[in-house]
Amino acid sequence: MTDAGSIALSVEFGVHLVEGDPTLTFITFLGVSLLAALGLRFSYYANQNRRQSQIESQREIWRYLQFIGALGAVYASAWLLEIVSSIRIGPKNGIWLAMILFLVLSLRQISVTAAGDVGANATQIDQAVRLGFIGGIALYVVLTVVFGESGLSAVIQGLTGVGFLAYGVFFFRRQISSTRLQGTMLDSLVRHLLPVLTFGALVSVAALAIPLGTNRTIVLHVQLVFLIMTATALMTATIKLRQNLAGL
């Protein structure tokens, strides 16, 4: 193990076990490495679609999508940094929540493109919900920075995940009920993004088991399964982005 640092900071480099479990550490390393690679690939194709698309209404969709992959890669990098060094990034799950936020925003944008806006009254509610999501993420980050991981931060993380899932499913159902874009690339894309949202949100929802007394190591195992499934779903969605890019 190598020591590196200065008077103000000392960092130890070497393998640091996740929850003291070698097996969990190995699986986590493989899972987040997969997520980092697929996240960057997804972000790249989303960016290329944005740059080459001639349809202005779709540019906002591609902007949201490129952030999904980029934040997924940043989240994975935070985990990798914790495994190979003594650095600890307490609010790293806030990065995951931000990734899911951009995912539901992309589903909303696709729905708006397909079926129009939600209406004046519903727009105000929609804006309040989105501000609530941002507030939830900010509160989680503040709590973990000040107090570290706790039962309260786990509740906020889990409930935010539930909110994301409900919000995304609402716009998914609204979009598929519209006849304007059925059978188009966007219609196919939203169907590929729903599994990413489902598994990604469940990573956060699983945290609700912690304040109920479930061992944190067990919860991490469950979250890791959902994380790997999220990465796999992201790979399938990337294929759709690549196919659309080839047709531009």
N, C-alpha and C positions, 0 to 999 in steps of 0.2 A: 504494500500500500504506500502511496506516495503522498507526502504533505506538500501543499503549495499554498502560499498566501502572503500576507503582509502583517504589519502590526495590527491593523484593524480587522483583518479577515483571515481565517485559517480554514482551508478546504482540504479534506482528505479524499483522495481518489482511490477507487477500488470498488469491489462488489459490496453493496449495502443491501441486505436482505429486506424484502417487503414483509412486514409483520413477523420478521424472524423466520420465515418459511422459505427454504430453498426452492421447493417445487413451485410455490406461488410466484416467487421471484422470476424463475425461468419462464413460466407461462406468461407472466406479465410482460417480460422483455420481448418475447415473440409477438404477443398481441399488439403492443404499442408500436413495435417496429413495423408490423404490417399496416397499422393505421397511419403511421407517418408516411410510408411510401404511397399508399392508396390515396391519402388526403392530398398530397402534393400533386399526384397525377390528376385527381378530380379537379383541383383548383386550376391546373394548367389548361385542361380542356374547356373548363368554364370560361376562363379568360380568353382563350382563342375564339370561342363562340361569340363572346361579347365584342371582340375586336372586328370580327369578320361579318357579323350579322348586319343586314341592311334594314331590319325591322326595328324601329325605334322603341316600340312598346315592349320588346323583349330584352332590351339592354339592361333594364333594372333587374330582371330575373337573373341574368348571367352575373351581375354584380353580387347579388346575394349568394349565388351558388359558389362563386370563387372564394368567398369568405368561409364557407362551410369547410371546404378542403383545407384551407390555410390554417384555420383554427384547430381543426382536427390534428394537423401535423404539429402545431405548437403544443397542444395538450400532450401528444405522444412524446414530444421532446422533453417536456417537463418531467414526465415519468422516467424517461431514460436518464436524465440528469440526476434524478434522485437515486437511481439504481447504481450508477457508476461513480457517484460522489456523495459527500456528506451534506450537500446542499439540500435544503427542504423548502418546497414551494407550497406553503399551506393552502392558499386559495386556488390551487390548480384546477379544482373541479368547477370553478367559476368560468374557466376557459371552455370547458365542455358545455356548460349551460349556455354560454354565448354562441357556441357552434350550433346548438339546437335552436336558439332564437333565430339565427339567420336562416335555418332550415324552414321553420314555420313561416317566416316572412317571405321566403321564396314561394311556398305553397299559396300564401295569401296573394302574392303578386300574380301568380299563374291564374288563380281563380278570378281576380279582378280583370285580367286580360281576357279571360274566356267569357265571363258573365257580367262584367261591369262592376261598378262599386257597390257597396252593400247598402247604400241609402244614407240620408242625412242623419237620422236618429241612430241607426246602427253604427255609423261612422264614429260618432262620439264615444259609443261604448267600446268600439274596436280600438280607438286611440287610448282609452283608459286602460284596456287590457294590456296593450303593448307597453304602456308606461309601467304598469304593474309588474310585467315580466322584467323590465330593466331594473326596477326597484328591488325585486326579489334577488336578482343576480348581485346587485350592489350590496344589499344587506348581507348576503351570504359571504361575499368577499370580505366585508368589514369585520364580520363576526369571526371568520377564520384567521384573519390577520391579528386581531386583538386577543381573542381567546383560544385560538386553535380549533381543531375539529371537536365538535360537541354534539350532544343530542339535539340541541336547538338548531344548529347549522345543518344537521342531517334532515331535520323536519323541513326546513326552508328549501333545501336542495330537492327533497322528494316531492314536496307540494308544487314547486316550480316545474318539475318534470311532468307531473300530472296535468298542470295547466297547459304546458306546451303540447302534450298529446291531445288533449281535448280541443284546443285551438286549431291544431293542424288537421285533425280529423274533420272538424267542422268545415274548413275550406276545401278539404279533399272531396267531401260529399257534395258540396256546393258546385265544385268544378265538374265532377263527373256527371252531375245532373243537367249540365248545360249542353246544348246540342251544337254550339258554335264551333268548338274545337275538338269534338269527338273524332277519334281516328287520326288526329294530327300528332306532330312530334311532341307538343306540349302536353297533350292528353296522355301520351305514353310516358313522358318524363315524370309527370306527377304520380303515376302509378308505380314508378321505380323509386321515387323519393319517399313514399309512404313507409316502406319497410325500414329505410334509414331512420326516419323519424320515430317509428315505433320502438326499435331496438335502442336507439340513442336515448330516447326519453326514459326507457326502462332502466338504463344505467343509473339515472338519477333517482327514479322512483324506488329502486331497491334500497336506497339509503334510509327509507322510512323504517326498515327492519331494525336499524341500530337503536333508536330510542325505545323500541319494544323489547330490548334485551338480547337480541341476536348477536352472537360473537362477530366482531368486526372482520375477522379473517374469513368467516363464512360469507359475509356480505360481499367482501372483495372478490371472492371466487365467483359469486353470482354476477356481480357487475362486470367481471372480466369476460364471462361468457357472452353477455349482451354487447360488450365492446367489440369482441371479435365478430359477432353477427352484424353489428353496425358497419364494421370495415368491409365485410363480405358484401353487404347490401350496397355499400358505396362503390364497390368495384363494379357491380352490375349497372348501377346508374352511370358510371363513367363510360361504359360501353355505349350507352345511349347518347351521351354527349359527343363521343368520338364519331358515332354514326351521323349525327346531325352536322358536325363540322365537315365531314366528308361530302355532305350534300350541299354545302354552301358555295 
